[in-house]
Amino acid sequence: MAKYTLDTDFKTLSINQTKKWICEFCQMTEEAFKKQDTKSRLLAHILLLEAYTNTIAQGLKEHNRQLFTLIKKGLDFLLDYMNDVIKPTEFQEFAENLYSCVLEHNTGEEIQECQQNFYQKHFVNIDMSTDEWLILEWIGVLLLELVVIEGGELDLDFYEEFEDVENIDLFYTMEDMLNGLAESCANILGIDNYEQVYQAELFQNIIIFVCNTLKTALTATVNQYMALCEEYHQKTIVPKEYVERIIVF
């Protein structure tokens, strides 16, 4: 059986093959980046985050809403790290607070007493889209990974999932994004099952965008990193006529 890669033409796959491609997305992405250093792998995440965040921000404007402010702050930390103007020790507290608050939202896990002020200041009575919560989780994971990679210490009673991190390697957030966008496409197109969604041009073009973005990160040189981040800050993952309907509340 043929091995799927980022170069596989998703549009030519059968229904069963598209399902298998989606299931193997994390594995094939990890395989593609296995020889890449931390910043190359981080670039892949940032480029997709920038485009995804811009898509959601534009969609929120159509609903007379604004993007949650901590998203920009978290992205700025990632960009500053990429640009060598900040060290993880400078954003560790923010990362711990952010990730814990997102975890409380997702699982109901109680946040630590020292994080109550952060939670009360930023998250009480907040009405965010599902997409914004995913972006926050994504940013929080990346920031905490960088803390560990650079030798920082986390309280493993609360952050045990980061204990063995050696590189930026959690591609599951990208998969979560794809699953969420598949759901949005189903709603937009009035389709009842994912098998049909995977055959729809709107979703297929999302897959093409994601793969091309990852391949751009793979081949980029260090002196291109910041220009690419700025370029993708202006991009959207779906055509602009769909940004209002792509959001899940």
N, C-alpha and C positions, 0 to 999 in steps of 0.2 A: 504494500500500500504506500502511495506517495506521501512524503512528509510535507506538511504545510509549513510555509514560511511567510515572512512579510512580503515576499515577491509573488505569492500565489494570487492569481486573478480571481478575486472573490465573486465577480459577476458570472464567471463561467462554471461555478460549482453547482451541483445538484442540491436539493433541499437537505438531504442527509449529510452531504459534504459540508454545507454551510454550518450545520449544527456542530459537526466535529471541529471545524475551524474555530468557531467561537469557544468551544470547550478547551481547545488547545492554545488559545491566545496567550495566556500567561506563560506557558511553557515555551512557545516559539519566540516570544519577546525576550524572555530570559536567555534563551539560546543565542539570539542575535546579539545580545549585549554582554555576553559572558566574559569577553576579553576587554571590555571598556572600563575606564576608570570612573571614579565617583562623579566627576563633573560631567562627563559624557552621558552617563546614565541619568543624572539630575537634569541635564538639558532636555532629554526626551520628555521627562515629566513636566518641566516648566513650559515647554512649547505647547503641549496639549492642555495644560492648565490655563495658559494664557488665552488660547482660542476658545476653550470651553467656558471660561469665566466671562469673556467678552460676549459670547453667545447668550449666556444667561443674563448678563447685565443689560444687553439690548432688549431682551425679551421682557425683563422686569420693567423697563421704561415704558413699554407698551401697556403695562398694567398699572402705570403711575406708581411704581415702587422703585426703590433703590437697592443696589447690591449691599449686603451686610458689610459693614465697615471693616471688620477684622479680616475679611478675605484679602483686601488690598494690603493690609499691614503684614499678613503672613507671606503674601507673594513678594512684597518688598524685601523681607528678610531673606527669602530664597535667592532673589536677584542680587542682593548685596553680598551674600555668601559666594555666589557664582563670580561676582566681580571683585572678590578678595578685599572687600571693604568692611567686613564684619566677621567675627568668629562665633561659633555656636554657643560659647558661654554667654554671649550677649543676648541670645534669644531663647536660651534654655527654659527660663521661667515662663516666658510667654508660651512656648511650645507645650510644656507640661500642663499649664492651665487650659490652653485651648483643647488639647487632646482629651483631657479629663472631662471637660464640659461636653464635648461631642459624644464621648463614651456614655456619659450620663443620659444624654438625649437618646442615643441608639439602644442602650441596654438597660437603663435605669440604675446603673452602678453608681453608688454614692460617691460624690467627690470628696476630696480631703478638706479638712477644716481650713487649711491655709489657702485654699482656692475659692472659698466662699465669696470673698470680696470681688474676685474676678467674675465669678458667676453672676452675682447680684448686679454688678455694673453693666455687664454686656448681654446676659442671656435671659433675664427675667422678663416675661411677657413678650418675648421675641417671636414673631411670626415669619418664619423663613420657608422658602421652597425646599423640596427634597434635594434639588440640585445644589443649593447653597450649603446644605448640611454635608453633602458628599464632598464638595470642594474644601470645606473646612477640615473634614477628616483627612483628606488627601494631603493638604498642607501640613497638618499636625503630624502625620506619619513621617513625611519627608524631613521636617525639622528635627524630630526626635531621632531619626536615623542618623542625621548629620551630627547631632550631639554625641551619639555613641561612637560613630566612626572616628570622630576627632578626639576620642579619649575621655569624653565627659561621663559622669556617673549618674545613673538614674536609680530611683528607689524601686528595686525589682519586685517589691511587694505590690506595686501599683502598675509597673510598666514591664512585666516579665516577658511580654512578647518581643521586646527589643533586646533581650539579653545577649543573643548570639549574632546580632547584626554586624556584618563586616563590610558591607557595601550597600548602595541604594538598590534594593532588590525586591521591594514589594510592589509588583505590577498588578496586584489584585484591584487596586483603586481604578486603574484604567479599565479593567474588566467590568467593574461596577458601573463606570460611566457608560460603557457600551450597552450593558443590560438596561440601564435607565433610559438611554436614547432609543433603544429598541421598543421599550414600552411607550415612549412618547410618539414614535413613528406609528405604532399600532393605533394609538388614539387619533392621531392626525388623519391617517388613511382609513380609519374605520375597519381595521383588520382584527380578527379575533384571536389569531394564534401567531406565535413567533416564526413558525416555518414560513408563513406567507410574508412576514415582515422581512425576513432574510433575503427574500427574492425581490423585494421592492427597491426601486431605483434610489429612493430617498435614503434608505438605510445602507444600501450598497455604496453610495457615495460617501457616507460617513466613514465606512470601513476604509475606503480608498484614502480619504483624508488622514485618518489615523495612521495607516501604514506608511504613507508618504512622509508624514511628520516624523515618525520613528526613524525612517531611513535617512531623513535630513539630519537628524541628531547623530546618527551613526557615522556619517561622512563629514560632519562639520569639523573645521579646525578651530582651535582655541580662540583665535582672533576674530572668528565669526560669531561666537556665542552670543554676545550682547546684542548685536544687530539682529540676529535671528529672534531673540526674545522680544525685541521691539516690534519686529515684523509680525510675529504671531499674536502680539497684543492687539493688533488691528483685525485679525482674522476671525471668522466664525466657522463653526463646525458644520452648520447647515446653512443653506441659502437664507438671506435676510427675510424673505417672505414667510419663513417658518419659525423665526426666533420667538415670536409671541406665543406660539402653540407648543413649543418644544418643552416648556417648563412644566414640572410636576409640582403641584402645591399639596 
